[in-house]
C-alpha cells in the first residue's frame, strides 16, 4: 500500500474521531438558548472539529513519515550488513 494512501486513510479516520469527540464535548457542556446561539454553537462546533481534524491529520502524517524513515533505515542497514 502506498504511503499517501495510508496517510489519507489515517486522516479520514482521525478526522471523523476528532469531529465526533468535539461534537460530544460541546453537546454535553453547552446549552444554547436562542436560535442565534444554536446557529453560532453549531457553526463553532463544525469549525472546531475541522480544525482539530486538520491538526491531528498533520500530526499523524509526521508520525507516519517518521515510521517510514525508521523502516527504510533499518532495511538499508540490514542490507549493508549482509
C-alpha positions, 0 to 999 in steps of 0.5 A: 500500500502506498504511503499517501494512501495510508496517510489519507486513510489515517486522516479520514479516520482521525478526522471523523474521531476528532469531529465526533469527540468535539461534537460530544464535548460541546453537546454535553457542556453547552446549552444554547438558548436562542436560535442565534446561539444554536446557529453560532454553537453549531457553526463553532462546533463544525469549525472546531472539529475541522480544525482539530481534524486538520491538526491531528491529520498533520500530526499523524502524517509526521508520525507516519513519515517518521515510521517510514524513515525508521523502516527504510533505515533499518532495511538499508542497514540490514542490507549493508550488513549482509 
